[in-house]
Amino acid sequence: MAYELILLEKIGKTAHITINRPKALNALNVKTMNELQEALAEIRDDAGVGGVIITGAGEKSFVAGADIKELAGQDPVSAKEFSLASQKILGYIEQFPKPIIAAVNGFCLGGGCELAMACHMRVASKNARFGQPEVSLGIMPGNGGTQRLPRLVGKGRALELVLTGNMIDAEEAHRIGLVNRLSAPEALIATAEEILSAIYSKGPVAVKFCIEAVNHGLELTLEEGIQLESNLFGLCFTTEDMKEGTRAFIEKRKPDFKGK
Ligand code: CAA
């Protein structure tokens, strides 16, 4: 499928999605969000794709937020619909059954930070800058920022970022747990690939269940989360991957997982 505002390229087992509006610092308008969702739907069941890297075109910006020029024309009803539609797409990313890594180059603000937080992991180049500057516009985060940020970095740090609108640099984002790994700008994609390639050697069904257990478990009580984990753990024992993984260990060889 042809896209206008994103690029989708498959290299080896990785699908690379690039938000491609560098003149607008890759701001997310409705069309970009829709294309992002369509690209993910295109690769979701592609057996050749094991994981995804989402990044922004150019060196200056990952995504500088929702498109403010588009937002400026919204009324209360359309703003709510925009928020709900975007939340749905970010939920789709969060629940995606294959690992998705945000490779953050430059500005990662507002809806950009919210997009990165919906991904399963974040790697950042040392020139990355993170923030939720919506209050500077007289609005608040509308794509999950007030919900995912405290879950990642804790309530106090999240409130400081959301209420001041201040930006933090990549080192600070790494220190507070917003970012998994830091890299030199030229090594950003390779750093994300390094994480993905470690995952590609593992059982794909187990990987999918781990994503589900962590995502859903965070919304449950510990008792319910543990029950969910036990159910998914049991389900692993229905897979060929489980038989192959345990047999390979006993036979002292590398497993050949089929994702079944
Ligand atoms: N929406 C639309 N256009 C944007 C944009 C955005 N979020 N961010 C940058 N741009 C555009 C600018 O308008 C400018 O376009 P023109 O050349 O046509 O004027 C171009 O990108 C380059 O930007 P700047 O000239 O401003 O670049 P800079 O280096 O001086 O500043 C910046 C960079 C600090 C990131 C600044 O652009 C900025 O503050 N951007 C807005 C960040 C922001 O507020 N994001 C939150 C948006 S609201 C949101 O995301 C709500 C939500 O939760 C859903």
Residues whose N, C-alpha, C, O or C-beta is under 5 A from the ligand:
A	BS01	CAA	K23 A24 L25 A27 A64 G65 A66 D67 I68 K69 F107 L109 G110 G111 P133 E134 M140 P141 G142 N143
